[in-house]
Amino acid sequence: MDIGVDLGTSNTLFYVKEKGVVIEESTLLARQKVKRWTGLSAPKNKKAKIIAYGSKAKEMIDREPRQIEVVRPLKRGIVSDLEALESFLDYYLKLIYEVPTKGFKIFKPRVIIGVPGSVTDVERRAVKSVFLSLGIRKIFLVEQSILAGIGIGLSVESSSGLMIVDVGGGKSEVSVVSLGGVVVGKGIKVGGEDWDKAIVNFLKMKYGILIGEKTAENVKIELGCLVPDKSKKTRVMVIRGRDLASGLPRSLKINSEEIMEPLLMVGKEITGLVSAVLDEMPPEITDDVLNKGIWLLGGGGRLKGLDRLIERETKISVRLVEEAELAVIKGCGELMENKELLNKVRLISGLG
């Protein structure tokens, strides 16, 4: 059994060879709080009991009792809690082992994992150590931008360059990919979560109302837009939160025009990153990028108007990839189905 994993800050996807994407879940888990202290009187390491995984854990955010904590195993694309990540992956890998397959089932699979291009050697070893502890037979680490390029149809043998903008939950990366490798790449720790935080802070400062993370995400989805569209009416939404002055519950009507202000502050950072990569791009690839345009993907790339904002800043056409959040995991699938392609990517990228 071969498995592909797209480890994301917000969502994790699992691909099984000849089966496709079998699991897409939030990268979250809820567990009991365990008192931790050091010294001679400290108890032996006791693993916290897990209450919920994925979307069920997401529903508990800002609603959990005092004895339970909701944990993000990854922050900004980097492992922040090894124990939590091991429990999270162990749970879903066991579910995958139950997927029916033809012939004899190998319980020590090979795994292709998508990692950020800016990940360090230490962070790469941390990811490997977690999977090895779960009994994985062989691990291939491949940069997410390379996987995304393969996922959207870029040929490894083609010398033509392609610019990819990947906006995730906790980080954004801009890469120029050619011949199955990254020519120029940069990343910043800004993503979809920062839009949520910007909305929370904006409403707190302007209206003195405090809303939760989930409400902010709903506002972003319903009203979020980075470029005004005069042909459409201003959208309105009623939200509920806590009044900071009185401490009492309060309702507030907001519209899409005022929400644009905090979202633009984060959007400008992403467009600045795109401009920085264009500035360092080799002249020979310039013609390829101008002809093919910039390819936008990732869950954060689906925010309305981000493609038009990048177009306005760079004067280059931007194409939003269909099923933008699945581009990386599709690349994992292509590598698993084509062993020759996997060997070429390993040779060119130097990852493994």
Secondary structure, DSSP 4 states (H G I P E B T S, - for coil): -EEEEEE-SSEEEEEETTTEEEEEEES-EEEE------STTPPPP-PPPEEEEHHHHHTTTTT--TTEEEE-SEETTEES-HHHHHHHHHHHHHHHHTS--SSPPPSS-EEEEEE-TT--HHHHHHHHHHHHHTT-SEEEEEEHHHHHHHHTT--TT----EEEEEE-SS-EEEEEEETTEEEEEEEES--HHHHHHHHHHHHHHHH-EE--HHHHHHHHHHH--SS--TTSPPPEEEEEEEETTT-SEEEEEEEHHHHHHHHHHHHHHHHHHHHHHHHHS-HHHHHHHHHH-EEEESGGGGSTTHHHHHHHHH-S-EEEPTTGGGHHHHHHHHHHH-HHHHHHHHHHH---
